[in-house]
Amino acid sequence: MKLERFLAELRRRRVVRLLFLYLAGGWALIEVADTVLPRLGVPDGAVTGVILAVVLGLPLALTLAWMFDLDPDGIVRTEAADAAGQAPAAAGGGDPSPGGWRIGRGSLGLAFLLLLGAAGLRFAGERPREQSPWGEGGDPSRPPTVAVLPCRNLSAEAENAFFSAGIHEEIILQLTRISGIRVIPRTSVMAFEESREGLREALGADVMLECSVRRSEGRVRIGGTLFDAASDNTLWADQYDRELADIFSIQTDVAQAVARALRATLTPNEVRTLESRPTTNLAAYDHYLSGLALLRGGFAEDVFRDAARELERAVDLDPGFALAWAQLSRVHGLSHWMGYDRSSGTKALARQAAEEALSLDPELPEARLAMGEWIYRERDYVRALAYLEPALRDRPGDPELMYRISTVYRRQGRWEESLALMQEASRLDPLNVQILVDLAHVYMVMRQYDQAMERVDRVRSLVPTAPSIYSHTVSMALRRGDLAGARRALASAPEELQPHLLDYRFYLDAAEDRLAEGLEFVQGLPPGDTKQVTLWAPRALFEADYLRLLGRGPEARERYEEARARLEALAAERTDDPWFWASLARAHAGLGRGAAARAAADRAGELLPPGRDANFGHELARQRAYALLMLGDRDGALRLLEEVEEQRPISAEVLRNDPGLAGLRGE
């Protein structure tokens, strides 16, 4: 029969044995690829390619087994083997091979070992999936938190240190774009630049990523190692040695490899974002990275000036560099906001740079953040959220966006929402002093003083000279009516911080009848301006207030005139600062210039209406009320305070002991 002859021919040509071995080996190969390749950072498509190769290779393997045979002389055609004297199969089903249909013991043993090895790899590869090292209580659904350690600069040229610092920022940025991962920001990980000891406990990191950067003669080598923070087990490691022009593809590969190692699923949009190139101009990218590295130097005036210069060079070389425009906007905005350059030109540059970034890439979260921050500082909080909240939806694990939105909620009086978002931002960026300071403030406003003090103490452990340590501690004592506790907190502040706490000192000196002592302290300070927590004022204004309450009218008038002259000389650059206008109103009121004092107080109210800012609106209302009471306008002062009566930050104890509101006692 034809079928019997065909089967006999299959036996003779050993096709069945090859089929068995091919299936066993192919399955083993697929299992090895599925287990090993992701750990090596190979793209997911490689596993699919192995499966297709195994499937498509089966017909080819069977065809070759039919046509050729393997003997001691090598590979020969089957017909040639017959001619050499090997008998063909008998019609009745003779057995040309020692085993007939049986598989040789060697082949069977090899197949068994392949299957056993593949099963072992599958078992080993599946175990982490059942018990994720970063799952709380064995729950692998919680996104892993990654700490990207500062990149080691292995370049021979010291000037390439900025490049390593910038690449560190960029890798953090790339990972932040992945929704299935939470990334600890640079502000917290930089504390562990020299040693990672204690990092896991301090930052709550599940995994850590070490990196090294070497740049030389147009090439760059970036190495990365991802390991479990608890066990130190390596989850992924690789090195990328390529042309400098491929720097963006290296960053993409690193981010995708980390995502695979942590089993974070990338959405199509995230893949597109990771693979996008921020610029095609490597010189512009160098200046951008240099600007980022400079910003690590803190919030000093020269830091912002030098960083702005580098970022401006970047956008000059590549006007289409949206990421650089966004960063430039934030640098100009902070420079203006912090008082380093109060000119209207710097403010306009911040807006223009944000608009340019958005026009180039309307979906870029950094561009939305830049525009949202600029609008926030214009005190249009609803519009600011229209940019910031969509950015957070695109990047749900970004603590910087969480923090910024929480500050907007705070201004809107949405205290519970502000607290929840700021808590999460602080969890992801636990050593960020600014977040800790503002979180303490929110707790304080919500009368959760123990929680507030815990954050203040944490700030003290990080930056012992931070003014907010003492301003918050004094403020909490005043809110509880504890004047003695407030005095102790004030006395504990370092000498160099005392000029920044004059508003608290004046409050306590007047409440405790220690005005003469306080005046002596103020007169011992060097002349100039002082920056309080909210109020900006010349030292002469505080001295005048002391003299007025001590009944030394002519001397007080001289100091009020000195303060007025100083303030009006700065009016052009502080025209948009409500605190400036409140100080000017006090100076005019001290001189008895009622119309000028009211105009200045009204201007402050126009810039920051009492109902617009639940965080600082009450404080500005008090400052304006001081000026009206100095003019004898009790009804006007009462109206101002009634407008902010429902705002949380105001405290009955603070109002009761406030010397500036003494004319309202009994109201």
Number of C-alpha atoms within 10 A of each C-alpha: 7 8 8 13 15 11 16 23 18 17 23 23 20 22 21 19 18 18 16 15 19 18 16 19 20 21 18 22 20 20 22 19 21 20 19 16 14 21 20 15 21 16 14 14 8 14 21 13 13 17 18 12 13 18 13 11 14 16 12 11 16 16 12 13 21 20 14 17 19 13 9 6 6 7 11 14 14 17 12 12 16 11 9 8 8 14 13 14 18 13 11 10 14 14 16 19 16 9 11 15 17 12 18 14 10 9 14 15 12 15 19 15 15 19 20 14 16 22 16 14 18 17 12 12 17 12 10 11 11 11 13 18 20 21 14 11 9 12 13 17 11 14 19 22 21 28 27 25 26 23 25 18 20 17 18 11 11 9 9 19 21 19 24 26 21 25 24 24 19 16 19 22 18 19 26 22 24 27 20 23 23 24 28 30 24 20 13 19 21 16 15 13 11 9 10 13 9 10 18 16 11 12 20 18 22 21 25 25 23 17 24 20 23 21 21 14 7 9 14 20 19 24 19 20 17 24 20 19 21 14 10 11 11 15 20 21 20 15 15 18 15 15 15 16 14 13 20 19 16 23 22 19 18 26 23 25 25 24 19 21 18 23 17 17 15 17 12 9 12 17 15 11 16 22 18 12 13 14 19 13 14 15 14 23 23 19 24 29 26 24 29 25 21 21 18 15 12 10 12 12 14 14 19 23 18 15 26 24 16 22 28 22 20 28 22 12 16 19 17 20 24 26 22 31 30 28 26 31 31 25 24 25 26 22 25 20 16 12 13 16 18 20 15 14 12 20 19 16 17 26 21 17 26 30 21 20 28 23 13 16 17 14 15 17 24 24 31 28 29 29 28 28 27 24 18 21 14 14 18 14 21 14 14 24 21 13 21 25 20 15 22 19 13 17 20 19 25 27 26 18 24 24 24 24 27 27 24 25 23 21 21 17 19 15 20 15 14 23 23 13 21 27 20 16 25 22 16 25 25 21 23 19 22 13 25 24 19 22 27 30 26 25 19 22 20 15 17 14 20 12 15 24 19 13 22 25 16 18 23 17 10 14 12 15 15 17 19 24 22 25 20 22 22 25 21 24 20 24 22 16 18 15 18 14 17 24 18 14 19 22 14 10 18 13 8 9 15 20 18 19 20 21 19 19 24 23 18 24 19 19 17 14 11 13 21 14 11 20 19 12 15 20 13 9 11 9 11 11 17 19 16 17 15 12 19 19 24 21 22 25 26 25 22 26 23 23 21 18 15 15 10 13 16 12 13 24 19 15 25 28 18 17 27 22 13 18 22 13 11 12 14 12 15 18 16 18 18 23 23 23 30 29 27 31 31 31 31 25 25 26 21 14 14 19 13 17 27 21 15 25 30 18 20 27 21 12 17 21 19 24 17 17 22 22 25 18 21 26 20 26 25 22 23 29 27 26 27 24 21 21 20 14 15 16 12 14 23 18 13 20 20 14 15 24 15 12 19 16 21 21 17 12 14 18 19 16 20 20 20 21 19 14 16 16 11 6 6
